[in-house]
């Protein structure tokens, strides 16, 4: 039979602020998020808690602030900020250095993409392969931010004049960012498969599907253009803590 005095002594040791304070939890959280990012100019992960809250299964808040983040497929974000409060976690798993959510949590997100970041998403190997599969030889592709509700995509194919596509932006509460284009002029209608491919890629970028962290999804609520950048504000939903 275990000695109750020894058990009590060990419990006090585990809940000691030096072992389970913000510093220890922040190290665990920072490591978990950094594993999902290739490189970053700066990345700050701040968890606010204390041993008493943690023993009750709660983190007071989580704030992530990253600048110059390069994700999978070499995609880049100028800045990403995520804020979540009152996060319910398993206190017993936390004692072992494993942050496990006991229920989903919603917070807010703010992501900034430069025009250069946006164009980078059109030059991934995967998209290039899909364009090549259409039997098209694309010489140049360039997106330009214009105003709050639109942008343009200019694409040049070998032996054809440059085609400039105005793209209108709308936000649906259920579907996120939706893009629409005017019908192509007669000489270019054979390029409809390419235009659809580019629209779908741009829509995925604006909805941040290519940037999501494991365990965290983002639902875009608004976007705005300024100074060759787009700022996207979103609801951030976390189902499990990144590992």
ABEGO torsion letter per residue (X at the ends): XBBAAAAAAAAAAAABAAAABAAAAAAAAAAAAAAABABBABBBBBBBBBAAAAAAGBBABBBBBBBGBBBBGGBBBABBBBBBBGBBBBAAAAAAGBBBBABBBBBBBBBBBBAAAAAAAAABAAAAAAAAAAGBBBABBBBBBABAABBBBBBBBBGBBBBBBBBBBBBBAAAEBBBBBBBBBAAAAAAAAAAAAAAAAAAAAAAGAAABBBGBBBBBABBBBBGGBBBBBBBBBBABBBX
